[in-house]
Amino acid sequence: LAEVRSKTIAVDPYFLVEQNVIQNKPALHIMQQSSDDFFESGFLKAMGISLSYSFLDGMHLFEYLLRDFMNTEAFTDPKGVIALHDCCPYAHKMTTRDVENAPSEAWTGDVWKLIPILQQYRPDLTITVLGCKPTGLVLVSGLNPKNRTLSKAYDQIVEDWKDVTLEAYGVEKFYDLFDYTPVEEIERSDYALFEWVRLPNEEALKPGYVSP
């Protein structure tokens, strides 16, 4: 959060901020509430905000991430990018839906399901899976804020997928759904995927304020 140079909105039920996180940002809104409550509040509409880049990393249950994706896309510029964290688990134990007994060292829950769900219901989207350690980073582009396919099918999607485990779905089947894109490839392209999202170099690369 401290490194971001653009206008920023941060949403989380509980923040612990112990450093200067606004630095030279033009604006920073910190919303201490659940993402569902945040979207229901109407803040984005009231402020006339169109999102450009969003990083979704909340409750690691697929129905939560699916709602966050739907709500985020509805307020994102079509040229924007939405990033989904922790969708590529490397062990079955970390995919449990048992929040109370989730492993402390690494827990992705079952948000891996977003990849096949988006491929099934939203083939119009472009899904780029970066090979970021330890559990990947999914970049979704080609967005359509007016598309309501997911919201209309939400209850059915949850019903169909809630009891599906990665073991039952098939590890090989899951990893055959996509190819990892090396981060170096994104760098070599001069971050073409973020051409519209990113700040001009003179803004993004200038020295920022560093608190003592």
Accessible surface in RSA format (square Angstrom, percent):
REM  Atomic radii and reference values for relative SASA: ProtOr
REM  Chains: A
REM  Algorithm: Lee & Richards
REM  Probe-radius: 1.40
REM  Slices: 20
REM RES _ NUM      All-atoms   Total-Side   Main-Chain    Non-polar    All polar
REM                ABS   REL    ABS   REL    ABS   REL    ABS   REL    ABS   REL
RES LEU A   1    81.46  45.4  36.51  26.1  44.96 113.0  39.47  27.7  41.99 113.0
RES ALA A   2    15.18  14.0   9.63  14.9   5.56  12.6   9.63  13.6   5.56  14.7
RES GLU A   3   140.55  80.7 129.02  97.6  11.53  27.5  65.10 125.9  75.45  61.6
RES VAL A   4    60.79  40.0  53.70  48.6   7.08  17.1  60.46  52.5   0.33   0.9
RES ARG A   5    58.33  24.5  47.75  24.3  10.58  25.2  13.35  18.3  44.98  27.3
RES SER A   6    42.76  36.1  40.88  54.6   1.89   4.3  23.50  50.0  19.26  27.0
RES LYS A   7   157.33  76.8 135.89  83.4  21.44  51.1  78.68  70.8  78.65  83.8
RES THR A   8    19.23  13.7  13.46  13.6   5.78  13.8  17.43  23.4   1.80   2.7
RES ILE A   9    44.78  25.5  17.01  12.7  27.77  66.9  17.01  12.2  27.77  75.4
RES ALA A  10    14.96  13.8   9.30  14.3   5.66  12.9  14.96  21.1   0.00   0.0
RES VAL A  11    48.55  31.9  19.00  17.2  29.56  71.2  19.00  16.5  29.56  80.2
RES ASP A  12    58.06  40.7  56.62  56.4   1.44   3.4   8.17  19.2  49.89  49.8
RES PRO A  13    90.44  65.9  74.03  67.5  16.41  59.6  74.70  61.7  15.74  97.8
RES TYR A  14   154.46  72.1 142.89  81.3  11.58  30.1 110.20  82.8  44.27  54.6
RES PHE A  15    44.31  22.2  29.58  18.3  14.73  38.3  31.24  18.9  13.07  37.4
RES LEU A  16   129.81  72.3  98.82  70.7  30.99  77.9  99.81  70.1  30.00  80.7
RES VAL A  17    68.54  45.1  36.21  32.8  32.33  77.9  39.09  34.0  29.45  79.9
RES GLU A  18   149.10  85.6 107.21  81.1  41.89  99.7  45.62  88.2 103.48  84.5
RES GLN A  19   116.46  65.1  96.76  70.7  19.70  46.9  32.67  69.5  83.79  63.5
RES ASN A  20    44.28  30.5  31.10  30.1  13.18  31.7  23.38  56.3  20.91  20.2
RES VAL A  21    19.24  12.7  17.68  16.0   1.56   3.8  17.68  15.4   1.56   4.2
RES ILE A  22    81.92  46.6  81.83  61.0   0.10   0.2  81.83  58.9   0.10   0.3
RES GLN A  23    45.15  25.2  23.71  17.3  21.44  51.1   3.10   6.6  42.05  31.9
RES ASN A  24    57.27  39.5  32.21  31.1  25.06  60.3  34.78  83.7  22.49  21.7
RES LYS A  25    12.72   6.2   0.00   0.0  12.72  30.3   0.00   0.0  12.72  13.5
RES PRO A  26    94.06  68.6  51.18  46.7  42.88 155.9  63.75  52.6  30.31 188.4
RES ALA A  27    31.47  28.9  26.40  40.7   5.08  11.5  31.47  44.3   0.00   0.0
RES LEU A  28    34.41  19.2   7.93   5.7  26.48  66.6   7.93   5.6  26.48  71.3
RES HIS A  29    57.36  31.4  53.51  37.2   3.85   9.8  34.64  35.7  22.72  26.4
RES ILE A  30    68.93  39.2  41.13  30.6  27.80  67.0  41.13  29.6  27.80  75.4
RES MET A  31    39.14  20.3  35.51  23.5   3.63   8.6  31.54  26.8   7.60  10.1
RES GLN A  32   110.17  61.6  80.50  58.8  29.67  70.6  20.52  43.7  89.65  68.0
RES GLN A  33    50.78  28.4  43.16  31.5   7.62  18.1  20.98  44.7  29.81  22.6
RES SER A  34    41.70  35.2  37.75  50.4   3.95   9.1  34.57  73.6   7.12  10.0
RES SER A  35    34.71  29.3  30.36  40.5   4.34  10.0  17.08  36.4  17.62  24.7
RES ASP A  36    48.91  34.3  44.32  44.1   4.58  10.8  24.77  58.3  24.14  24.1
RES ASP A  37    76.73  53.7  72.57  72.2   4.16   9.8  12.42  29.2  64.31  64.1
RES PHE A  38     8.17   4.1   7.61   4.7   0.56   1.5   7.61   4.6   0.56   1.6
RES PHE A  39    36.28  18.1  19.92  12.3  16.35  42.6  22.34  13.5  13.94  39.9
RES GLU A  40   149.28  85.7 117.20  88.7  32.08  76.4  52.94 102.4  96.34  78.7
RES SER A  41    69.45  58.7  26.11  34.8  43.34  99.8  38.75  82.5  30.70  43.0
RES GLY A  42    27.77  34.2   0.00   N/A  27.77  34.2  25.46  69.9   2.31   5.2
RES PHE A  43    36.95  18.5  31.36  19.4   5.59  14.5  36.39  22.1   0.56   1.6
RES LEU A  44     5.27   2.9   3.75   2.7   1.52   3.8   3.75   2.6   1.52   4.1
RES LYS A  45   167.44  81.7 149.20  91.5  18.24  43.4  96.62  87.0  70.82  75.4
RES ALA A  46    90.34  83.1  47.14  72.7  43.20  98.3  58.95  83.0  31.38  83.1
RES MET A  47   103.28  53.5  75.30  49.8  27.98  66.6  49.85  42.4  53.44  70.8
RES GLY A  48    67.90  83.7   0.00   N/A  67.90  83.7  36.71 100.7  31.19  69.9
RES ILE A  49    46.56  26.5  34.80  25.9  11.75  28.3  38.94  28.0   7.62  20.7
RES SER A  50    74.14  62.6  49.47  66.0  24.66  56.8  43.05  91.7  31.09  43.6
RES LEU A  51    29.13  16.2  26.63  19.1   2.50   6.3  29.13  20.5   0.00   0.0
RES SER A  52    40.42  34.2  36.85  49.2   3.57   8.2  10.60  22.6  29.82  41.8
RES TYR A  53    89.85  42.0  67.75  38.5  22.11  57.5  53.27  40.0  36.59  45.1
RES SER A  54    15.25  12.9   9.98  13.3   5.27  12.1  11.62  24.8   3.63   5.1
RES PHE A  55   103.49  51.8  77.74  48.2  25.75  67.0  77.74  47.1  25.75  73.7
RES LEU A  56    21.95  12.2  19.55  14.0   2.40   6.0  21.35  15.0   0.60   1.6
RES ASP A  57    67.83  47.5  35.04  34.9  32.79  77.5   7.06  16.6  60.78  60.6
RES GLY A  58    44.65  55.1   0.00   N/A  44.65  55.1  30.95  84.9  13.70  30.7
RES MET A  59    81.30  42.1  62.63  41.4  18.67  44.5  67.78  57.6  13.52  17.9
RES HIS A  60    24.12  13.2  23.99  16.7   0.13   0.3  21.64  22.3   2.48   2.9
RES LEU A  61    17.36   9.7  17.36  12.4   0.00   0.0  17.36  12.2   0.00   0.0
RES PHE A  62     0.06   0.0   0.06   0.0   0.00   0.0   0.06   0.0   0.00   0.0
RES GLU A  63    24.32  14.0  24.32  18.4   0.00   0.0   9.11  17.6  15.21  12.4
RES TYR A  64    85.27  39.8  84.11  47.9   1.16   3.0  39.34  29.6  45.93  56.6
RES LEU A  65     6.57   3.7   5.68   4.1   0.89   2.2   6.57   4.6   0.00   0.0
RES LEU A  66     0.00   0.0   0.00   0.0   0.00   0.0   0.00   0.0   0.00   0.0
RES ARG A  67    57.56  24.2  57.56  29.3   0.00   0.0  28.92  39.5  28.64  17.4
RES ASP A  68    15.59  10.9  15.59  15.5   0.00   0.0   1.43   3.4  14.16  14.1
RES PHE A  69     0.00   0.0   0.00   0.0   0.00   0.0   0.00   0.0   0.00   0.0
RES MET A  70    31.94  16.5  22.66  15.0   9.28  22.1  25.33  21.5   6.61   8.8
RES ASN A  71    45.51  31.4  43.98  42.5   1.53   3.7   2.05   4.9  43.46  42.0
RES THR A  72     1.88   1.3   1.88   1.9   0.00   0.0   0.48   0.6   1.41   2.1
RES GLU A  73     4.84   2.8   4.84   3.7   0.00   0.0   0.90   1.7   3.94   3.2
RES ALA A  74    33.53  30.8  16.50  25.5  17.03  38.7  17.06  24.0  16.47  43.6
RES PHE A  75    62.75  31.4  56.03  34.7   6.71  17.5  62.74  38.0   0.01   0.0
RES THR A  76     2.57   1.8   0.37   0.4   2.20   5.2   0.79   1.1   1.78   2.7
RES ASP A  77    26.53  18.6  24.52  24.4   2.01   4.8   2.14   5.0  24.39  24.3
RES PRO A  78    72.81  53.1  65.76  59.9   7.05  25.6  65.76  54.3   7.05  43.8
RES LYS A  79   115.42  56.3  98.89  60.7  16.53  39.4  73.74  66.4  41.68  44.4
RES GLY A  80     0.30   0.4   0.00   N/A   0.30   0.4   0.00   0.0   0.30   0.7
RES VAL A  81     1.01   0.7   0.93   0.8   0.07   0.2   0.93   0.8   0.07   0.2
RES ILE A  82     0.04   0.0   0.04   0.0   0.00   0.0   0.04   0.0   0.00   0.0
RES ALA A  83     0.00   0.0   0.00   0.0   0.00   0.0   0.00   0.0   0.00   0.0
RES LEU A  84     0.26   0.1   0.26   0.2   0.00   0.0   0.26   0.2   0.00   0.0
RES HIS A  85    51.59  28.2  49.03  34.1   2.56   6.6  29.55  30.5  22.05  25.7
RES ASP A  86    14.84  10.4  14.79  14.7   0.04   0.1   1.04   2.4  13.80  13.8
RES CYS A  87     0.00   0.0   0.00   0.0   0.00   0.0   0.00   0.0   0.00   0.0
RES CYS A  88     2.88   2.2   0.16   0.2   2.72   6.4   0.16   0.4   2.72   2.9
RES PRO A  89     2.85   2.1   0.18   0.2   2.68   9.7   0.22   0.2   2.63  16.4
RES TYR A  90   139.12  65.0 102.89  58.5  36.23  94.3  87.90  66.1  51.23  63.1
RES ALA A  91    44.99  41.4  32.70  50.5  12.29  28.0  43.13  60.7   1.86   4.9
RES HIS A  92    85.64  46.8  75.90  52.8   9.74  24.9  58.94  60.7  26.70  31.1
RES LYS A  93   141.29  68.9 126.90  77.9  14.39  34.3  92.32  83.1  48.97  52.2
RES MET A  94     7.04   3.6   6.84   4.5   0.21   0.5   6.84   5.8   0.21   0.3
RES THR A  95    17.08  12.2  11.30  11.5   5.78  13.8   0.91   1.2  16.17  24.4
RES THR A  96    42.32  30.1  31.90  32.3  10.42  24.8  29.45  39.6  12.86  19.4
RES ARG A  97    83.40  35.0  67.74  34.5  15.66  37.3  33.28  45.5  50.12  30.4
RES ASP A  98    65.45  45.8  55.26  55.0  10.19  24.1  29.39  69.2  36.06  36.0
RES VAL A  99    61.20  40.3  47.69  43.2  13.51  32.6  47.69  41.4  13.51  36.6
RES GLU A 100   157.82  90.6 126.80  95.9  31.02  73.9  55.29 106.9 102.53  83.7
RES ASN A 101   112.90  77.9  87.48  84.5  25.42  61.2  27.73  66.7  85.16  82.3
RES ALA A 102    28.69  26.4   8.74  13.5  19.96  45.4   8.74  12.3  19.96  52.9
RES PRO A 103    16.62  12.1   2.79   2.5  13.83  50.3  11.70   9.7   4.92  30.6
RES SER A 104   117.75  99.5  75.69 101.0  42.06  96.9  56.33 119.9  61.42  86.1
RES GLU A 105   130.59  75.0  92.11  69.7  38.48  91.6  69.62 134.7  60.96  49.8
RES ALA A 106    24.69  22.7  14.96  23.1   9.73  22.1  23.48  33.1   1.22   3.2
RES TRP A 107    50.88  20.4  36.40  17.6  14.47  34.0  36.40  19.4  14.47  23.5
RES THR A 108     2.99   2.1   2.99   3.0   0.00   0.0   2.77   3.7   0.22   0.3
RES GLY A 109     0.26   0.3   0.00   N/A   0.26   0.3   0.00   0.0   0.26   0.6
RES ASP A 110     3.24   2.3   3.24   3.2   0.00   0.0   3.24   7.6   0.00   0.0
RES VAL A 111     1.82   1.2   1.82   1.6   0.00   0.0   1.82   1.6   0.00   0.0
RES TRP A 112     1.68   0.7   1.27   0.6   0.41   1.0   0.22   0.1   1.46   2.4
RES LYS A 113     0.13   0.1   0.13   0.1   0.00   0.0   0.03   0.0   0.10   0.1
RES LEU A 114     0.02   0.0   0.02   0.0   0.00   0.0   0.02   0.0   0.00   0.0
RES ILE A 115     0.74   0.4   0.37   0.3   0.37   0.9   0.74   0.5   0.00   0.0
RES PRO A 116     9.60   7.0   5.83   5.3   3.77  13.7   6.75   5.6   2.84  17.7
RES ILE A 117     0.00   0.0   0.00   0.0   0.00   0.0   0.00   0.0   0.00   0.0
RES LEU A 118     0.60   0.3   0.60   0.4   0.00   0.0   0.60   0.4   0.00   0.0
RES GLN A 119    62.58  35.0  47.43  34.7  15.15  36.1  29.39  62.6  33.19  25.2
RES GLN A 120   113.98  63.7  84.69  61.9  29.29  69.7  39.96  85.1  74.02  56.1
RES TYR A 121    47.10  22.0  35.52  20.2  11.59  30.2  28.01  21.1  19.09  23.5
RES ARG A 122     2.49   1.0   1.69   0.9   0.80   1.9   0.68   0.9   1.80   1.1
RES PRO A 123   106.76  77.8  76.69  69.9  30.07 109.3  83.08  68.6  23.67 147.1
RES ASP A 124    78.21  54.8  48.08  47.9  30.13  71.2  49.99 117.7  28.22  28.1
RES LEU A 125    14.40   8.0   0.00   0.0  14.40  36.2   0.00   0.0  14.40  38.8
RES THR A 126    72.66  51.7  68.80  69.7   3.86   9.2  43.26  58.1  29.40  44.4
RES ILE A 127    40.08  22.8  10.86   8.1  29.21  70.4  10.86   7.8  29.21  79.3
RES THR A 128    24.51  17.4  21.19  21.5   3.32   7.9  12.45  16.7  12.06  18.2
RES VAL A 129     1.06   0.7   0.00   0.0   1.06   2.6   0.00   0.0   1.06   2.9
RES LEU A 130    12.18   6.8  12.18   8.7   0.00   0.0  12.18   8.6   0.00   0.0
RES GLY A 131    39.03  48.1   0.00   N/A  39.03  48.1  14.83  40.7  24.20  54.2
RES CYS A 132    39.06  29.5  30.90  34.5   8.17  19.2  21.82  55.3  17.25  18.6
RES LYS A 133   198.77  97.0 167.04 102.5  31.73  75.5 111.11 100.0  87.66  93.4
RES PRO A 134    92.89  67.7  74.00  67.5  18.89  68.7  77.45  63.9  15.44  95.9
RES THR A 135     4.98   3.5   3.88   3.9   1.10   2.6   3.65   4.9   1.33   2.0
RES GLY A 136     3.82   4.7   0.00   N/A   3.82   4.7   0.30   0.8   3.51   7.9
RES LEU A 137    29.02  16.2  29.02  20.8   0.00   0.0  29.02  20.4   0.00   0.0
RES VAL A 138     0.47   0.3   0.47   0.4   0.00   0.0   0.47   0.4   0.00   0.0
RES LEU A 139     1.68   0.9   1.49   1.1   0.19   0.5   1.49   1.0   0.19   0.5
RES VAL A 140     0.00   0.0   0.00   0.0   0.00   0.0   0.00   0.0   0.00   0.0
RES SER A 141    11.84  10.0  11.84  15.8   0.00   0.0   8.59  18.3   3.24   4.5
RES GLY A 142    42.08  51.9   0.00   N/A  42.08  51.9  29.55  81.1  12.53  28.1
RES LEU A 143     8.26   4.6   0.00   0.0   8.26  20.8   0.00   0.0   8.26  22.2
RES ASN A 144    60.42  41.7  58.92  56.9   1.49   3.6  12.48  30.0  47.93  46.3
RES PRO A 145    27.44  20.0  25.67  23.4   1.78   6.5  25.87  21.4   1.57   9.8
RES LYS A 146   178.29  87.0 160.94  98.7  17.34  41.3 104.90  94.4  73.39  78.2
RES ASN A 147    39.65  27.3  23.70  22.9  15.95  38.4   7.60  18.3  32.05  31.0
RES ARG A 148   109.84  46.1 103.20  52.6   6.64  15.8  42.56  58.2  67.28  40.8
RES THR A 149    55.67  39.6  49.11  49.8   6.56  15.6  30.07  40.4  25.60  38.7
RES LEU A 150     4.49   2.5   3.96   2.8   0.52   1.3   3.96   2.8   0.52   1.4
RES SER A 151    53.64  45.3  34.85  46.5  18.79  43.3  31.91  67.9  21.74  30.5
RES LYS A 152   176.63  86.2 137.55  84.4  39.08  93.0  89.32  80.4  87.31  93.0
RES ALA A 153    20.95  19.3  15.72  24.3   5.23  11.9  20.95  29.5   0.00   0.0
RES TYR A 154    36.60  17.1  36.54  20.8   0.06   0.2  33.42  25.1   3.18   3.9
RES ASP A 155   116.82  81.8 108.16 107.7   8.67  20.5  40.74  95.9  76.08  75.9
RES GLN A 156   100.66  56.3  96.28  70.4   4.39  10.4  39.73  84.6  60.93  46.2
RES ILE A 157     0.02   0.0   0.00   0.0   0.02   0.1   0.02   0.0   0.00   0.0
RES VAL A 158    31.97  21.0  31.97  28.9   0.00   0.0  31.97  27.8   0.00   0.0
RES GLU A 159   103.47  59.4  91.97  69.6  11.50  27.4  34.88  67.5  68.59  56.0
RES ASP A 160    72.86  51.0  50.13  49.9  22.73  53.7  22.02  51.8  50.84  50.7
RES TRP A 161    26.38  10.6  26.38  12.8   0.00   0.0  20.31  10.8   6.07   9.8
RES LYS A 162    79.96  39.0  75.94  46.6   4.02   9.6  31.67  28.5  48.29  51.4
RES ASP A 163   120.86  84.7  94.62  94.2  26.23  62.0  42.16  99.2  78.70  78.5
RES VAL A 164    42.56  28.0  35.51  32.2   7.05  17.0  38.69  33.6   3.87  10.5
RES THR A 165    76.85  54.7  72.21  73.2   4.63  11.0  71.13  95.5   5.71   8.6
RES LEU A 166     6.32   3.5   5.23   3.7   1.09   2.7   5.23   3.7   1.09   2.9
RES GLU A 167   128.25  73.6 111.67  84.5  16.58  39.5  30.97  59.9  97.28  79.4
RES ALA A 168    84.69  77.9  44.63  68.9  40.06  91.1  56.06  78.9  28.63  75.8
RES TYR A 169    35.89  16.8  21.47  12.2  14.42  37.5  20.85  15.7  15.04  18.5
RES GLY A 170    21.72  26.8   0.00   N/A  21.72  26.8  21.72  59.6   0.00   0.0
RES VAL A 171    62.95  41.4  58.39  52.9   4.56  11.0  58.39  50.7   4.56  12.4
RES GLU A 172   143.05  82.1 137.56 104.1   5.50  13.1  55.74 107.8  87.31  71.3
RES LYS A 173   118.60  57.9 109.76  67.3   8.84  21.0  68.59  61.7  50.01  53.3
RES PHE A 174     0.00   0.0   0.00   0.0   0.00   0.0   0.00   0.0   0.00   0.0
RES TYR A 175    62.68  29.3  52.75  30.0   9.93  25.8  48.28  36.3  14.40  17.8
RES ASP A 176   119.75  83.9  87.63  87.2  32.12  76.0  27.13  63.8  92.62  92.4
RES LEU A 177    55.34  30.8  35.22  25.2  20.13  50.6  39.18  27.5  16.16  43.5
RES PHE A 178    26.06  13.0   9.43   5.8  16.63  43.3  20.35  12.3   5.71  16.3
RES ASP A 179   128.49  90.0 113.52 113.0  14.98  35.4  34.95  82.3  93.54  93.3
RES TYR A 180   102.21  47.7  81.13  46.2  21.08  54.9  68.61  51.6  33.60  41.4
RES THR A 181    24.10  17.1  22.72  23.0   1.38   3.3   5.19   7.0  18.91  28.6
RES PRO A 182    64.62  47.1  57.15  52.1   7.48  27.2  64.59  53.3   0.03   0.2
RES VAL A 183    52.12  34.3  50.33  45.6   1.79   4.3  50.33  43.7   1.79   4.8
RES GLU A 184    96.99  55.7  96.80  73.2   0.20   0.5  41.70  80.7  55.29  45.1
RES GLU A 185    84.01  48.2  83.35  63.1   0.66   1.6  22.27  43.1  61.74  50.4
RES ILE A 186    19.98  11.4  19.78  14.7   0.20   0.5  19.98  14.4   0.00   0.0
RES GLU A 187    85.75  49.2  72.93  55.2  12.82  30.5  18.44  35.7  67.31  55.0
RES ARG A 188   177.60  74.6 140.30  71.5  37.30  88.8  80.31 109.8  97.29  59.0
RES SER A 189    53.69  45.4  30.61  40.9  23.08  53.2  40.98  87.3  12.71  17.8
RES ASP A 190    88.39  61.9  86.49  86.1   1.90   4.5  31.10  73.2  57.29  57.1
RES TYR A 191    89.88  42.0  89.88  51.1   0.00   0.0  64.88  48.8  25.00  30.8
RES ALA A 192    60.80  55.9  47.07  72.6  13.73  31.2  49.09  69.1  11.70  31.0
RES LEU A 193    52.07  29.0  32.62  23.3  19.45  48.9  39.96  28.1  12.11  32.6
RES PHE A 194    34.30  17.2  34.30  21.2   0.00   0.0  34.30  20.8   0.00   0.0
RES GLU A 195   109.43  62.8  99.37  75.2  10.06  24.0  51.18  99.0  58.25  47.6
RES TRP A 196   110.83  44.5  87.65  42.4  23.18  54.4  72.75  38.8  38.08  61.8
RES VAL A 197    29.00  19.1  12.04  10.9  16.96  40.9  12.34  10.7  16.66  45.2
RES ARG A 198    79.92  33.6  59.21  30.2  20.71  49.3  37.49  51.2  42.43  25.7
RES LEU A 199    55.89  31.1  49.87  35.7   6.02  15.1  50.98  35.8   4.91  13.2
RES PRO A 200    72.51  52.8  60.14  54.8  12.37  45.0  72.29  59.7   0.22   1.4
RES ASN A 201    93.08  64.2  87.68  84.7   5.40  13.0  19.19  46.2  73.89  71.4
RES GLU A 202   125.39  72.0 106.46  80.5  18.93  45.1  65.25 126.2  60.14  49.1
RES GLU A 203    73.46  42.2  72.41  54.8   1.05   2.5  19.53  37.8  53.93  44.0
RES ALA A 204    36.09  33.2  25.25  39.0  10.84  24.7  25.25  35.6  10.84  28.7
RES LEU A 205   136.55  76.0 110.35  78.9  26.19  65.8 113.67  79.8  22.87  61.6
RES LYS A 206    88.39  43.1  82.17  50.4   6.22  14.8  47.82  43.0  40.57  43.2
RES PRO A 207   129.24  94.2 103.35  94.2  25.89  94.1 113.19  93.4  16.05  99.8
RES GLY A 208    24.21  29.9   0.00   N/A  24.21  29.9   6.78  18.6  17.43  39.0
RES TYR A 209   120.10  56.1 108.62  61.8  11.49  29.9  88.67  66.6  31.43  38.7
RES VAL A 210   125.94  82.9 106.19  96.1  19.75  47.6 106.89  92.9  19.04  51.6
RES SER A 211    41.86  35.4  28.76  38.4  13.10  30.2  13.09  27.9  28.77  40.3
RES PRO A 212   165.59 120.7  93.04  84.8  72.55 263.7 134.64 111.2  30.96 192.4
END  Absolute sums over single chains surface
CHAIN  1 A    12153.4       9497.3       2656.1       6820.1       5333.3
END  Absolute sums over all chains
TOTAL         12153.4       9497.3       2656.1       6820.1       5333.3
